[in-house]
Amino acid sequence: MTSAAHMSPPDGDVADGDWLAEVERVAAMIRRRGFELAEKHDGGYLIQACSSAEILATLYVRLMRLGPPPANRTPRPFAGTPGPGRATQWGGEFNGPDVAGADRFILSPAHYSTAVYAALIETGRLSSDALDDYNSDGTTLEMIGAEHSPGIEVTGGSLGQALSVGVGRALWRSRCGDDGLIWVFVSDGETQEGQTWEALQSAAAFGLGNLRILIDQNGWQVDGPMATVMPVGSITEKARAFGCAAFEVDGHDPLAIVAAATSGPEDAPNVVVCRTDPRRGFPAISGRTDAMTHFIRFRPGEADEMRASSPLYSGALTQ
């Protein structure tokens, strides 16, 4: 690996030597909040919180340079779709001001929004009681987030599209001489979408070294395991073939994520494929092998079994 031109310093007040412990704490709380919301609402995208916890925690604690959170960290109720006389609600404000020099974060798979809300809370960008209204009528904290939801920059619910937005924003910043980075979180299921590869090809063609793409390779998509629905082969090798600097790491290793995300040439987009375990923190999910794992609904007694067997509830906030 070679040193990249862009290296975002840690955001916030976390001292340099303490960031790894903070990442582990935030990751553990992302999983716990994901589990408790799924239990409370009779279902949810839990495995996505389990697989992405260290990726999101590392982004928010260590990698991204976002700038200060909004003065009012309590999200407003949903005001309705934008229109004449109605201001646009933009959840991106919870990722700091959209100004030159500040990084931007784009979540592509909108069903990961629960994990993003939890990351925002644990890093002080969203009020601690914000999830009390989660997925209720009139709230912006929806189970599948949109551009009005906290931390969500663009609506990407159709999947495979938000990366193209990230490419456009990175190209605009590059041509404006703005050194802020564009970070895009992508799920591996989206690599089954052709637009994802068109976006990577464009990013490489434009030499967008200010674009960072982290892919959660948890092996699942909505209809079940990717390997049985439609295998995609090596995402890392394909990204390299499209002209990107691509690295493959353990997605639960914050040190490896940081090292990969800050490496590569200055004139190529950086892709970090993060191999993850969708059952991380809740080994009792291992009995699940069907498509209902993607959006989990607990069978009778299952939530109690998962809590009892989880190291997250054994006293130490790890795993």
C-alpha positions in Angstrom: 0.0 0.0 0.0 1.1 3.6 -0.6 0.1 6.6 1.3 -2.9 8.5 0.1 -3.0 12.2 -0.4 -6.1 12.5 1.7 -6.0 11.4 5.3 -8.9 12.6 7.4 -7.9 13.3 11.0 -10.1 11.9 13.7 -13.3 13.9 14.2 -14.5 15.1 17.6 -12.8 14.9 20.9 -11.5 11.3 20.9 -7.8 11.3 21.8 -5.6 9.6 19.3 -4.7 6.8 21.6 -8.3 6.2 22.7 -10.0 5.9 19.4 -9.8 2.1 19.1 -11.6 1.5 22.4 -14.2 4.1 21.4 -14.8 2.3 18.1 -15.3 -0.9 19.9 -17.8 0.7 22.4 -19.7 2.4 19.6 -19.8 -0.8 17.5 -21.2 -2.8 20.5 -23.9 -0.2 21.1 -24.9 -0.2 17.4 -25.6 -4.0 17.7 -27.4 -3.6 21.0 -29.6 -0.8 19.7 -30.3 -2.8 16.5 -31.4 -5.8 18.5 -33.6 -3.9 20.9 -35.4 -2.0 18.2 -36.0 -5.2 16.2 -37.5 -6.8 19.3 -39.6 -3.7 20.2 -41.0 -3.4 16.7 -41.5 -7.1 16.0 -38.8 -7.2 13.3 -36.0 -5.3 11.8 -32.7 -5.2 9.9 -30.6 -6.6 12.7 -28.0 -8.6 10.7 -27.1 -5.4 8.9 -26.4 -3.7 12.2 -24.4 -6.7 13.3 -22.2 -6.8 10.2 -21.6 -3.1 9.7 -21.0 -2.0 13.3 -17.2 -1.7 13.2 -17.3 -0.2 9.7 -19.7 2.6 10.7 -18.0 3.1 14.1 -14.6 3.4 12.5 -16.0 5.9 10.0 -17.6 8.1 12.6 -15.0 7.9 15.3 -11.8 7.8 13.3 -12.0 8.3 9.6 -14.4 11.0 8.6 -13.8 14.7 9.1 -17.4 15.9 9.3 -17.4 19.1 11.3 -19.6 19.9 14.2 -23.1 18.3 14.6 -26.2 20.5 14.4 -27.0 22.7 17.4 -30.4 21.0 17.8 -29.7 17.3 17.8 -33.4 16.4 18.2 -34.8 15.6 14.8 -37.9 17.5 13.8 -41.1 15.6 12.8 -41.5 14.8 9.1 -42.9 17.9 7.4 -44.0 16.2 4.2 -42.6 15.9 0.8 -40.7 19.0 -0.5 -42.9 21.5 -2.5 -43.8 25.1 -2.9 -43.7 26.9 0.4 -42.3 23.8 2.2 -38.6 23.7 3.0 -36.7 20.5 2.3 -35.7 18.5 5.3 -32.2 17.2 4.9 -30.9 14.5 7.2 -27.4 15.2 6.0 -27.2 18.1 8.4 -26.5 15.5 11.2 -23.3 14.7 9.5 -22.1 18.3 9.8 -22.2 21.3 7.5 -21.9 20.8 3.8 -18.9 23.1 3.4 -15.6 23.0 1.6 -13.0 21.0 3.3 -15.5 18.9 5.3 -16.1 15.2 4.4 -19.5 14.0 3.4 -21.0 10.5 4.1 -23.5 8.8 1.8 -25.3 5.7 2.9 -26.4 3.7 -0.1 -28.4 0.8 1.4 -31.2 2.6 3.1 -32.2 -0.3 5.2 -29.0 0.1 7.2 -30.4 3.4 8.6 -31.0 1.9 12.0 -27.2 1.3 12.4 -26.5 4.9 11.2 -29.0 6.3 13.7 -27.2 4.4 16.5 -23.8 5.6 15.3 -25.0 9.2 15.4 -26.3 8.8 18.9 -23.2 7.2 20.2 -21.0 9.9 18.7 -23.1 12.7 20.0 -24.7 13.8 16.7 -28.2 12.8 17.5 -30.1 13.1 20.8 -30.0 10.0 23.0 -33.8 9.7 23.1 -34.3 10.1 19.4 -35.1 6.4 18.9 -38.1 6.6 21.1 -40.1 7.6 18.0 -38.3 5.2 15.7 -40.5 3.9 12.9 -43.7 5.7 14.2 -46.1 7.8 12.2 -44.7 11.3 11.6 -41.1 10.6 12.5 -38.1 11.0 10.2 -36.4 8.0 11.9 -37.8 5.4 9.5 -36.7 1.8 9.3 -35.8 2.4 5.7 -34.3 5.9 5.8 -34.7 8.6 3.2 -33.0 12.0 2.6 -35.0 13.6 5.5 -33.8 10.9 8.0 -30.9 11.8 10.3 -27.5 11.0 8.7 -29.0 10.1 5.4 -27.6 12.3 2.6 -29.6 11.0 -0.3 -32.5 8.7 -0.8 -31.0 5.4 -1.9 -33.8 2.9 -1.2 -33.9 1.5 -4.7 -30.2 0.4 -4.1 -27.3 0.6 -6.5 -27.9 4.3 -7.1 -26.4 6.3 -4.3 -22.8 5.4 -5.3 -23.4 7.3 -8.6 -24.4 10.3 -6.5 -21.2 9.9 -4.6 -19.2 9.8 -7.9 -20.9 13.0 -9.0 -20.2 14.8 -5.7 -16.6 13.7 -5.7 -16.1 14.9 -9.3 -17.6 18.3 -8.5 -15.4 18.7 -5.4 -12.3 17.6 -7.4 -13.0 20.2 -10.1 -13.6 22.9 -7.4 -10.3 22.2 -5.7 -12.1 21.1 -2.5 -10.1 18.6 -0.6 -13.0 17.2 1.4 -13.5 13.5 0.9 -16.7 11.7 -0.2 -17.3 8.5 1.8 -19.9 6.0 0.4 -21.1 2.9 2.3 -22.3 0.2 0.0 -23.8 -3.3 0.7 -22.5 -6.3 -1.2 -25.9 -7.1 -2.5 -25.7 -3.9 -4.5 -22.8 -5.4 -6.5 -25.6 -7.4 -8.2 -26.7 -4.1 -9.7 -25.2 -3.0 -13.0 -25.2 0.7 -12.0 -22.7 0.0 -9.2 -20.1 -1.1 -11.7 -20.9 1.8 -14.1 -20.3 4.1 -11.1 -16.9 2.5 -10.3 -15.9 2.7 -13.9 -16.7 6.4 -14.1 -15.0 7.1 -10.8 -11.8 5.4 -12.1 -12.0 7.2 -15.5 -12.2 10.6 -13.7 -9.3 9.6 -11.4 -11.4 10.4 -8.2 -8.8 9.9 -5.5 -11.2 11.8 -3.2 -13.8 9.0 -3.2 -13.8 6.3 -0.5 -16.1 3.3 -0.9 -16.6 0.8 1.9 -18.5 -2.3 1.0 -20.1 -4.5 3.7 -19.6 -8.0 2.4 -21.9 -9.9 4.8 -23.0 -12.4 2.1 -26.8 -11.7 2.3 -29.3 -10.0 0.1 -33.1 -9.7 0.4 -33.9 -13.2 -1.0 -31.2 -15.0 0.9 -27.5 -15.8 0.7 -25.9 -14.1 -2.3 -24.0 -17.3 -3.1 -27.2 -19.1 -3.9 -29.3 -16.2 -5.3 -26.6 -14.8 -7.7 -22.9 -15.2 -7.0 -20.7 -12.2 -7.9 -17.2 -13.6 -7.6 -14.5 -11.5 -6.1 -15.7 -7.9 -5.6 -12.1 -6.8 -4.9 -10.7 -8.2 -8.1 -13.5 -6.8 -10.1 -13.1 -3.3 -8.6 -9.4 -3.4 -9.5 -10.3 -4.5 -13.0 -12.5 -1.4 -13.3 -9.5 0.8 -12.3 -10.0 1.3 -8.6 -7.5 0.8 -5.8 -9.2 -2.1 -4.0 -8.4 -3.8 -0.7 -10.0 -6.6 1.2 -10.0 -6.6 5.0 -11.7 -8.1 8.0 -14.6 -5.8 8.5 -14.6 -6.2 12.2 -10.9 -5.0 12.5 -10.9 -1.2 12.8 -7.1 -1.0 12.4 -7.3 -2.9 9.0 -10.2 -0.7 7.9 -8.3 2.5 8.6 -5.1 1.2 7.0 -6.9 0.2 3.8 -9.1 3.3 3.6 -6.1 5.6 3.8 -4.0 3.8 1.2 -3.8 3.7 -2.5 -2.7 6.2 -5.3 -3.9 9.7 -5.3 -5.6 9.4 -8.7 -7.9 6.4 -8.2 -11.0 5.8 -6.1 -10.4 3.7 -3.0 -12.6 0.6 -2.5 -12.4 -1.3 0.8 -14.2 -4.6 0.7 -15.0 -5.5 4.4 -15.7 -9.2 5.0 -18.2 -9.3 7.8 -20.2 -11.7 9.9 -24.0 -10.9 9.9 -24.3 -12.9 13.2 -21.6 -11.0 15.1 -22.7 -10.3 18.6 -25.6 -12.7 18.5 -24.4 -16.2 17.8 -27.9 -17.6 18.4 -28.8 -16.2 14.9 -26.7 -19.1 13.5 -29.8 -21.3 13.4 -31.2 -18.9 10.7 -30.5 -20.0 7.2 -33.6 -18.7 5.3 -34.4 -15.5 3.6 -36.3 -14.3 6.7 -32.9 -13.6 8.2 -32.5 -10.4 6.0 -35.4 -8.8 7.8 -35.7 -10.8 11.0 -38.9 -11.5 12.9 -38.3 -13.4 16.1 -39.8 -16.8 16.7 -41.4 -17.4 20.1 -38.7 -17.2 22.7 -35.9 -16.5 20.2 -35.2 -12.9 21.3 -34.7 -14.1 24.9 -32.4 -16.9 23.7 -30.4 -14.4 21.6 -30.0 -12.0 24.5 -29.0 -14.7 27.0 -26.3 -16.1 24.6 -25.0 -12.7 23.5 -21.7 -11.4 24.9 -23.2 -7.9 24.6 -25.4 -8.7 27.6 -22.8 -10.4 29.7 -21.4 -7.3 31.3 -18.7 -6.3 28.8 -19.6 -4.3 25.8 -17.6 -6.3 23.3 -18.4 -8.3 20.2 
